């Protein structure tokens, strides 16, 4: 795995967590001024997931890395949110789980599909 792929995967994960937080704030009529307050617990969970899973070894893997990062981001984010004095309603936890699952697993699934498709199109070595 190239260094560029690892960096791209990490940046994409973080960008999608920020997008999740931004969508949540805007859907509740809040401004983006407090984006950091909303996003930090989930970015913390994401970082914990990357470190625990050593995600840099297989950042594009849907099953091992993707599932693990998704679980770590949701669980870690909700726990850090509670520890930080922010509330966690059941409906919020459900929406968080679904949206972050779509985001963090979805881009990896699309990347896997693109890789598979491009491999099929490449001519066999002579």
NUVO-731068 format. One record per atom (N, C-alpha, C): x, y, z; atom name. Coordinates in steps of 0.001 Angstrom, whole numbers, plus 500000, padded with zeros to 6 digits. Layout:
<recs>
REC      c1      c2      c3  atome
REC       X       Y       Z     CA
...
</recs>
This chain:
<recs>
REC      c1      c2      c3  atome
REC  500854  498821  500000      N
REC  500000  500000  500000     CA
REC  500897  501239  500000      C
REC  500623  502146  499104      N
REC  501442  503354  499008     CA
REC  501097  504337  500128      C
REC  502066  505159  500443      N
REC  501865  506193  501468     CA
REC  500706  507119  501063      C
REC  500626  507420  499775      N
REC  499559  508284  499260     CA
REC  498181  507676  499513      C
REC  498035  506366  499315      N
REC  496757  505692  499556     CA
REC  496371  505738  501025      C
REC  497358  505581  501891      N
REC  497106  505623  503334     CA
REC  496633  507012  503750      C
REC  497352  508032  503284      N
REC  496986  509417  503617     CA
REC  495603  509741  503058      C
REC  495356  509337  501824      N
REC  494055  509597  501200     CA
REC  492929  508939  501996      C
REC  493137  507702  502424      N
REC  492112  506998  503204     CA
REC  491840  507709  504524      C
REC  492893  508127  505211      N
REC  492718  508836  506483     CA
REC  492016  510168  506315      C
REC  492409  510908  505302      N
REC  491787  512214  505034     CA
REC  490327  512034  504641      C
REC  490049  511037  503823      N
REC  488670  510784  503401     CA
REC  487806  510383  504592      C
REC  488307  509514  505462      N
REC  487570  509152  506672     CA
REC  487253  510394  507512      C
REC  488278  511217  507742      N
REC  488090  512425  508563     CA
REC  487116  513399  507895      C
REC  487229  513558  506587      N
REC  486324  514462  505869     CA
REC  484879  513987  505968      C
REC  484674  512674  505899      N
REC  483314  512146  505991     CA
REC  482749  512278  507406      C
REC  483594  512162  508417      N
REC  483140  512400  509788     CA
REC  482756  513865  509948      C
REC  483556  514759  509388      N
REC  483215  516187  509428     CA
REC  481928  516473  508668      C
REC  481741  515824  507526      N
REC  480503  515986  506761     CA
REC  479305  515514  507573      C
REC  479443  514371  508248      N
REC  478384  513856  509117     CA
REC  478009  514901  510178      C
REC  479023  515477  510824      N
REC  478767  516478  511867     CA
REC  478124  517738  511274      C
REC  478596  518147  510111      N
REC  478036  519345  509464     CA
REC  476581  519122  509078      C
REC  476276  517971  508504      N
REC  474890  517660  508125     CA
REC  474003  517657  509364      C
REC  474493  517058  510433      N
REC  473727  517026  511679     CA
REC  473439  518418  512219      C
REC  474452  519258  512240      N
REC  474258  520624  512749     CA
REC  473263  521390  511878      C
REC  473455  521318  510573      N
REC  472582  522068  509660     CA
REC  471153  521540  509695      C
REC  470984  520234  509872      N
REC  469627  519678  509905     CA
REC  468871  520057  511174      C
REC  469611  520531  512181      N
REC  468979  520980  513425     CA
REC  468977  522506  513536      C
REC  469218  523177  512420      N
REC  469158  524632  512397     CA
REC  470321  525318  513092      C
REC  471410  524614  513289      N
REC  472586  525212  513920     CA
REC  473557  525667  512838      C
REC  474482  526528  513222      N
REC  475486  527000  512267     CA
REC  476690  526061  512280      C
REC  477566  526262  511321      N
REC  478791  525467  511264     CA
REC  479860  526005  512209      C
REC  479554  527105  512896      N
REC  480518  527699  513823     CA
REC  480911  526722  514934      C
REC  480015  525868  515354      N
REC  480305  524905  516402     CA
REC  480643  523523  515892      C
REC  481090  523434  514648      N
REC  481362  522136  514032     CA
REC  482367  521316  514844      C
REC  483381  521970  515359      N
REC  484393  521265  516139     CA
REC  483820  520597  517375      C
REC  482876  521259  518029      N
REC  482248  520703  519234     CA
REC  481472  519434  518894      C
REC  480825  519440  517762      N
REC  480048  518275  517335     CA
REC  480947  517161  516816      C
REC  481996  517524  516098      N
REC  482819  516531  515401     CA
REC  483889  515890  516271      C
REC  484423  516586  517263      N
REC  485605  516072  517961     CA
REC  485423  514680  518556      C
REC  484269  514337  519154      N
REC  484185  512985  519715     CA
REC  484312  511899  518641      C
REC  483751  512152  517488      N
REC  483772  511158  516420     CA
REC  485127  511122  515719      C
REC  485781  512265  515615      N
REC  487151  512268  515100     CA
REC  488066  511523  516076      C
REC  487814  511690  517374      N
REC  488565  510939  518382     CA
REC  488344  509447  518241      C
REC  487102  509030  518052      N
REC  486795  507620  517838     CA
REC  487446  507088  516580      C
REC  487465  507913  515541      N
REC  488106  507538  514288     CA
REC  489601  507310  514497      C
REC  490248  508222  515191      N
REC  491687  508085  515461     CA
REC  491963  506842  516295      C
REC  491152  506613  517304      N
REC  491297  505411  518130     CA
REC  491180  504156  517253      C
REC  490198  504146  516366      N
REC  490016  503014  515463     CA
REC  491221  502797  514562      C
REC  491732  503877  513987      N
REC  492905  503754  513113     CA
REC  494090  503177  513890      C
REC  494278  503633  515126      N
REC  495414  503153  515914     CA
REC  495235  501708  516367      C
REC  494062  501382  516893      N
REC  493820  500014  517370     CA
REC  493912  498981  516251      C
REC  493382  499329  515108      N
REC  493346  498397  513979     CA
REC  494611  498440  513125      C
REC  495476  499424  513415      N
REC  496635  499670  512546     CA
REC  496157  499747  511100      C
REC  495193  500608  510913      N
REC  494481  500709  509638     CA
REC  495393  501072  508475      C
REC  496534  501650  508746      N
REC  497456  502015  507676     CA
REC  497978  500778  506934      C
REC  497840  499595  507545      N
REC  498302  498370  506890     CA
REC  497378  497961  505737      C
REC  496068  498154  505917      N
REC  495075  497804  504886     CA
REC  493948  498837  504911      C
REC  494236  500093  504602      N
REC  493234  501153  504761     CA
REC  492006  501019  503866      C
REC  492118  500275  502775      N
REC  491004  500162  501837     CA
REC  490134  498935  502083      C
REC  490523  498088  503004      N
REC  489770  496868  503284     CA
REC  488394  497199  503856      C
REC  487368  496676  503213      N
REC  486002  496929  503680     CA
REC  485722  496138  504947      C
REC  486075  494860  504923      N
REC  485674  493978  506020     CA
REC  486457  494264  507292      C
REC  487762  494120  507280      N
REC  488521  494282  508518     CA
REC  488616  495764  508910      C
REC  489223  496565  508080      N
REC  489457  497969  508423     CA
REC  488157  498762  508453      C
REC  487362  498653  507418      N
REC  486133  499443  507339     CA
REC  485177  499174  508489      C
REC  484905  497902  508745      N
REC  483997  497563  509849     CA
REC  484559  498012  511191      C
REC  485843  497770  511396      N
REC  486464  498153  512669     CA
REC  486465  499656  512896      C
REC  486792  500402  511856      N
REC  486805  501860  511974     CA
REC  485396  502388  512192      C
REC  484438  501813  511511      N
REC  483043  502225  511696     CA
REC  482630  502018  513154      C
REC  482868  500834  513686      N
REC  482487  500530  515076     CA
REC  483228  501432  516053      C
REC  484532  501614  515845      N
REC  485322  502458  516746     CA
REC  484871  503907  516687      C
REC  484563  504381  515493      N
REC  484139  505776  515342     CA
REC  482797  506009  516023      C
REC  481853  505104  515834      N
REC  480535  505255  516458     CA
REC  480631  505077  517971      C
REC  481178  503948  518413      N
REC  481246  503671  519854     CA
REC  482122  504697  520571      C
REC  483306  504929  520025      N
REC  484202  505913  520638     CA
REC  483598  507300  520636      C
REC  482971  507674  519520      N
REC  482355  508998  519424     CA
REC  481226  509188  520416      C
REC  480370  508185  520544      N
REC  479253  508291  521493     CA
REC  479761  508328  522934      C
REC  480768  507509  523242      N
REC  481332  507512  524603     CA
REC  482048  508822  524911      C
REC  482813  509333  523961      N
REC  483487  510620  524170     CA
REC  482479  511758  524280      C
REC  481409  511656  523533      N
REC  480338  512656  523624     CA
REC  479736  512671  525021      C
REC  479462  511479  525555      N
REC  478938  511382  526921     CA
REC  479938  511923  527933      C
REC  481203  511537  527778      N
REC  482249  511995  528696     CA
REC  482411  513512  528647      C
REC  482136  514099  527493      N
REC  482243  515544  527332     CA
REC  480999  516304  527766      C
REC  480012  515583  528304      N
REC  478813  516234  528797     CA
REC  477752  516508  527741      C
REC  477935  515953  526552      N
REC  476924  516115  525509     CA
REC  475956  514943  525601      C
REC  474734  515176  525268      N
REC  473723  514131  525361     CA
REC  473801  513121  524230      C
REC  473267  511939  524497      N
REC  473190  510893  523482     CA
REC  471829  510223  523599      C
REC  470910  510630  522752      N
REC  469600  509990  522697     CA
REC  469692  508756  521799      C
REC  468788  507811  522019      N
REC  468774  506585  521231     CA
REC  468637  506893  519739      C
REC  467761  507823  519385      N
REC  467576  508156  517972     CA
REC  468867  508710  517366      C
REC  469603  509497  518126      N
REC  470882  510035  517654     CA
REC  471877  508904  517429      C
REC  471931  507963  518358      N
REC  472849  506826  518230     CA
REC  472514  505987  516997      C
REC  471239  505805  516725      N
REC  470812  505015  515559     CA
REC  471199  505726  514266      C
REC  470886  507006  514171      N
REC  471216  507774  512972     CA
REC  472728  507831  512783      C
REC  473462  508031  513860      N
REC  474926  508062  513805     CA
REC  475474  506758  513245      C
REC  474961  505644  513746      N
REC  475421  504329  513303     CA
REC  475152  504120  511816      C
REC  473968  504483  511375      N
REC  473596  504286  509965     CA
REC  474412  505193  509052      C
REC  474457  506483  509354      N
REC  475133  507434  508465     CA
REC  476633  507165  508411      C
REC  477269  506975  509554      N
REC  478708  506705  509533     CA
REC  479005  505358  508879      C
REC  478109  504404  509004      N
REC  478287  503134  508302     CA
REC  478273  503319  506800      C
REC  477301  504068  506324      N
REC  477217  504348  504882     CA
REC  478467  505088  504416      C
REC  478892  506077  505187      N
REC  480054  506878  504792     CA
REC  481351  506063  504843      C
REC  481652  505457  505987      N
REC  482957  504823  506188     CA
REC  483101  503481  505471      C
REC  481987  502764  505326      N
REC  482034  501513  504563     CA
REC  481782  501767  503081      C
REC  480936  502747  502795      N
REC  480530  503017  501418     CA
REC  481673  503393  500509      C
REC  482534  504309  500939      N
REC  483621  504713  500046     CA
REC  484597  503567  499823      C
REC  484782  502731  500839      N
REC  485674  501574  500679     CA
REC  485062  500550  499710      C
REC  483761  500360  499791      N
REC  483092  499432  498881     CA
REC  483176  499946  497441      C
REC  482989  501226  497255      N
REC  483104  501815  495916     CA
REC  484530  501663  495400      C
REC  485525  501925  496258      N
REC  486929  501776  495857     CA
REC  487236  500336  495474      C
REC  486701  499374  496226      N
REC  486925  497958  495908     CA
REC  486308  497608  494553      C
REC  485125  498130  494292      N
REC  484461  497881  493019     CA
REC  485260  498474  491858      C
REC  485761  499684  492044      N
REC  486568  500327  491003     CA
REC  487846  499532  490759      C
REC  488507  499074  491831      N
REC  489729  498274  491676     CA
REC  489446  496971  490927      C
REC  488354  496307  491295      N
REC  487987  495053  490640     CA
REC  487694  495273  489158      C
REC  486955  496314  488871      N
REC  486589  496627  487491     CA
REC  487828  496967  486672      C
REC  488734  497742  487235      N
REC  489931  498128  486477     CA
REC  490867  496934  486272      C
REC  490898  495992  487200      N
REC  491707  494777  487028     CA
REC  491183  493932  485883      C
REC  489869  493855  485743      N
REC  489267  493066  484672     CA
REC  489561  493660  483306      C
REC  489721  494968  483246      N
REC  489952  495642  481960     CA
REC  491411  495593  481531      C
REC  492325  495355  482464      N
REC  493741  495329  482129     CA
REC  494077  494069  481334      C
REC  494851  494213  480267      N
REC  495244  493033  479502     CA
REC  496225  492184  480313      C
REC  496185  490899  480059      N
REC  497095  489976  480754     CA
REC  498524  490229  480301      C
REC  499494  490097  481226      N
REC  500902  490301  480836     CA
REC  501321  489240  479817      C
REC  502169  489668  478903      N
REC  502619  488775  477822     CA
REC  503798  487956  478268      C
</recs>
